[in-house]
Amino acid sequence: MFNIELFVLFVIASLTLAFSPGPAMMYVFSRTISGGKKAGIVSTLGASIGGLCHVFFAGVGLSLLVVETPWILIVFKYIGAAYLLYLGGTMFMKSKKLMSSKPKVEDILDLKSVFFQGILAELLNPKTALFILAFIPQFISNPETHYVSKFLLYGFLVVLFNSIPDFIIAFFAGPSLGKLMKKEKFFLVQNIISGMILISLSIVMVLT
């Protein structure tokens, strides 16, 4: 039997956590700064796909295996941190090139790469698997029936809710940067800031 009260509690808790500042928000914000609204939206879509992969893996039990095998969790943690560090480093390396050529944002964006980078950034974050496994089960009523289907549904809703603030950041931060992107120095500053954010996220991932 469907428990409406438990579901409402799930929605409230999910939205509260979704709108709490965290690494995912900062990642999308950094991509929006470096590439504008399109990059922010594509990064959000990529991160959402990565989140759905975690939900699927958790639903079939693969994430549970990762959690119960400490060395696999550590490997994922450091691979994810190294990947964010790599993305941050590339931002710094592109700064001089952007300044010298003064390209338009649309010309320098490879949206396909941005999309897959978003997927990898989320997929290589073991904390997402831990969160999904710890958060969702406590809101599933009558777990003895259709548990996997309920888990996948709730997981989809969590990813959907988490994407809302990211889309807001992409839509509203992007247009506000339009005029700034016409200035020469902004191409340098935007990549330095984006690089610093991504490198900071990689450090946080390692230390926490």
Phi, psi and omega in degrees: 000136182285129181260102185294323181294320178293324179293318178298318177298321178298314181298314181298313181296319182295315180293322179299314179292323182297323183268007174274129182304136180202184182303321182297316177300315181294324178296311180297320179298318180295321179291326178292320177298316186282334185226001179087191187299317182300315181296321179296316180294314181295321178296320178297317178297317179297314179297325179294320177298318177300319178296320178295327176297318177298319179298316180296314180299318179295320181297326180263002173096359182290321180294327178296322177297319179297316182295322183279352178246093188307320184292329176293319179298318180295319179299314179299320181299313183283329175295317178297318179295319180295324180293317177296322177298319178298315180298319179296320179296322180294329177298316179295320184291333181279347188302309182295322180297319179294321181292320185285323183267339181051051182283163173281152182302320182297330182283329186266351182277133168249091188297330178295317178295318179299320180297310181290330175296322177297319178298311182295319181301322180278321183293328182270012178261101183295340180293334177294317178297316180298316181297314181299316181291329182273329189271310190293314186305328183291348181254002181270117178274149181049061182298345181287345180239128176052043185297314184297315180296321177294318180299314181295321179296312180295323177296319177300318180295321178299314179296318179299312179297320181293334181282340184300305180296330178293318177295323178298316178299315182296317183288320186266333176281326181300304181301325181292343180266356184305310181292322181297327183291347177277349180269140185299314185293338184294327179299327178284312184296318184296323181283327176295315180296314180299317179298318179297320180295314182293320178294322177297319179297322179295322179292316179299319180298324180286320187277345182248000000 
